[in-house]
C-alpha cells in the first residue's frame, strides 16, 4: 500500500513535469520572445530584454530553449516509439512461436546487444550525415534489443498460462493470441520500457547533437550545448548558455523516469494482488 | 455406427519422466456416443486430451495414432488441425482462475 502511494506521487510529479514540457513544445511560437534564428548582439548576459542572454551570434537563448523542446521531445518520443514497437514485436514473436524463429530472432538480438550502442551511433550518424532521420536511425538501430529480451521472458511465462492453452484448444490462431491476448497482458511492462527508452533516446540525441552529429540547422537542447561548448561558452563561464539546456534535459528525463517507475510499481502491485 | 474418434496404441512419454504418461492406450468413440474418462490425479486424462489437440509441450514424444473421421490427427497440417480445434473438439483446463484472460470481461 505504501508502495502504491509512492507510485501515485511519482506519477503525478512525472505527469506534471512532462505536461509542462509538452505544452512548452507545442506553444513555443507563442511563448518565445524572439525568433530563435534571428541574430542580434552576441554574448549578452541575462537581462530583462533577454532572460537567458544571447549566444555567440546574438540569438536569444530562451527562445532557442523553448524551440529546442520541440526537437528534443520529438526525437526522444518518436525514437522510443520505434524502439518499443520493434522490441515488443521481436519479443512476442520469439517468445510465443519459439523453436527456430526464436533462435534466429535471439541471435540477431544478441548481436544488437553486444554492439556498443553509443560508439556505433556516432559512426552511423557521421556516415549518414546530419539530419533528424539519420539521428533516428542511429539511436534506434540497436536500442530495441533490451525491450525484446524482457518482453520475450514474460511471454515465455504467459505462454504456459491456462487461458493461452484454452485459446489454443479453441483454435485461435497465433496472430490473434499474440496481439489480442498477450499484448494487453504485457502492456504494463512495455510502458515502463517505453518511458525508459525515451530517456535513453533523449540522452543519445543530446550526446550526438553535442558532438555535432545531430540536425545542425534545427534547434535542440543538445545542439545548444554543442555551440556553448565549441564556441567557448563553457570556458568563458557563460552559465546562462550551457546550464539551461542541461537542466531541461535532466528535468525532462526525470519526468519520464518517474512515470516509468510509477507504472512499474503499480504493475507489480497488481501482480501481487491477483 | 461409424467410429468418430479412435485412439490406437497411443503412447506419450516425457523426456524428464521415468515412466510414460500413457502407454498402449486404445479407445473407440462412436459418433453420437457420450464417453466419460475417469481416473485419479496423474493418471493421464489431461495428457490424453492434450495429445488429441496436439498441444503437448515439446518435451513429450507421442507414438501411436489418433484417428478422427478417418484422418490421422498426428500427421495433418497445423492449419487443418487449428480449424478443428474449438469447432469440433476442445479442452478446458481444470483451474478456472487461470483459464480466462485476466484483462477481459466475462459476459456482456
Interface residues (C-beta under 8 A of the other chain):
Chain A: X98 X161 X162 X163 X165 X166 X168 X169 X170 X171 X172 X173 X181 X184 X185 X274
Chain B: X53 X55 X58 X82 X83 X84 X85 X86 X87 X90 X91 X92 X93 X95 X97 X98 X99 X100 X101 X102 X103
